[in-house]
Amino acid sequence: MTESFPLALLVMAAAALLCRVAGFTLMRLVPVSPRLEAALRATPLAVMAGIAALAVQAGGLAEALALGAVVALTVVLGSDVAAALLGVVIVAVLRWLGV
């Protein structure tokens, strides 16, 4: 750990807090239309897809297989959070098996 790490961590935490507070504050001023509501509902899935794409790109076969399983589990279970958690378990098992 370097000497600048605590300062960098503090700055990142302050930036995250500022973004959250600004988002809540601005949403009080913006009327929520059906189109905006649809965009807000789609945002978490888009973020998860971006994270998954980076993991598959940086990873290998285990990550690609787990991503396919997560997509199928999301459809079967109807819960993206449960499917994502099971995806982590699937990657761990596949790595343990040497895939």
C-alpha positions as CSV (number, residue, x, y, z in Angstrom):
1,M,0.0,0.0,0.0
2,T,1.4,3.4,-1.0
3,E,1.2,6.6,1.0
4,S,-1.3,8.1,-1.5
5,F,-3.7,5.2,-1.2
6,P,-5.8,6.5,1.7
7,L,-6.1,9.9,0.0
8,A,-7.2,8.3,-3.2
9,L,-9.7,6.1,-1.4
10,L,-11.1,9.2,0.4
11,V,-11.4,11.1,-2.9
12,M,-13.2,8.2,-4.6
13,A,-15.6,7.8,-1.7
14,A,-16.4,11.5,-1.7
15,A,-16.9,11.4,-5.5
16,A,-19.3,8.4,-5.2
17,L,-21.2,10.2,-2.4
18,L,-21.4,13.4,-4.4
19,C,-22.8,11.4,-7.4
20,R,-25.4,9.7,-5.3
21,V,-26.5,12.9,-3.6
22,A,-26.6,14.8,-7.0
23,G,-28.7,12.0,-8.5
24,F,-31.3,12.1,-5.8
25,T,-31.3,15.9,-5.8
26,L,-31.7,16.2,-9.6
27,M,-34.4,13.5,-9.7
28,R,-36.6,15.8,-7.5
29,L,-36.5,18.4,-10.3
30,V,-37.0,16.0,-13.3
31,P,-40.5,14.7,-14.0
32,V,-40.5,11.0,-14.4
33,S,-42.0,10.1,-17.8
34,P,-42.6,6.5,-18.9
35,R,-39.5,6.6,-21.1
36,L,-37.3,7.9,-18.3
37,E,-38.7,5.2,-16.0
38,A,-37.9,2.5,-18.5
39,A,-34.3,3.8,-18.9
40,L,-33.9,3.8,-15.1
41,R,-35.2,0.3,-14.8
42,A,-32.8,-0.9,-17.6
43,T,-29.7,0.7,-16.1
44,P,-28.8,-2.1,-13.6
45,L,-29.0,-4.7,-16.3
46,A,-26.8,-2.6,-18.6
47,V,-24.2,-2.2,-15.8
48,M,-24.2,-6.0,-15.1
49,A,-23.8,-6.7,-18.8
50,G,-20.8,-4.4,-19.0
51,I,-19.2,-6.0,-16.0
52,A,-19.9,-9.5,-17.4
53,A,-18.5,-8.6,-20.8
54,L,-15.3,-7.4,-19.3
55,A,-15.0,-10.6,-17.2
56,V,-15.5,-12.8,-20.2
57,Q,-13.0,-10.8,-22.2
58,A,-10.4,-11.0,-19.4
59,G,-11.3,-14.5,-18.4
60,G,-11.6,-17.7,-20.3
61,L,-13.9,-20.6,-20.9
62,A,-15.1,-20.8,-17.4
63,E,-16.4,-17.2,-17.5
64,A,-18.0,-17.7,-20.9
65,L,-19.8,-20.9,-19.7
66,A,-20.9,-19.2,-16.5
67,L,-22.3,-16.2,-18.4
68,G,-24.4,-18.6,-20.6
69,A,-25.6,-20.3,-17.4
70,V,-26.5,-17.0,-15.8
71,V,-28.6,-16.0,-18.8
72,A,-30.4,-19.3,-18.7
73,L,-30.9,-19.1,-14.9
74,T,-32.2,-15.6,-15.2
75,V,-35.0,-16.8,-17.5
76,V,-35.7,-19.9,-15.4
77,L,-35.5,-18.2,-11.9
78,G,-36.8,-14.8,-12.9
79,S,-34.3,-13.2,-10.6
80,D,-31.1,-11.6,-12.0
81,V,-29.5,-11.3,-8.6
82,A,-30.0,-15.0,-7.8
83,A,-28.7,-15.9,-11.2
84,A,-25.6,-13.7,-10.8
85,L,-24.8,-15.3,-7.4
86,L,-25.2,-18.8,-8.9
87,G,-22.9,-17.6,-11.7
88,V,-20.2,-16.8,-9.2
89,V,-20.6,-20.3,-7.8
90,I,-20.4,-21.8,-11.3
91,V,-17.2,-20.0,-12.1
92,A,-15.7,-21.2,-8.8
93,V,-16.6,-24.8,-9.5
94,L,-15.4,-24.7,-13.1
95,R,-12.1,-23.2,-12.0
96,W,-11.8,-25.8,-9.2
97,L,-12.4,-28.5,-11.9
98,G,-9.6,-27.0,-14.0
99,V,-11.7,-25.5,-16.8
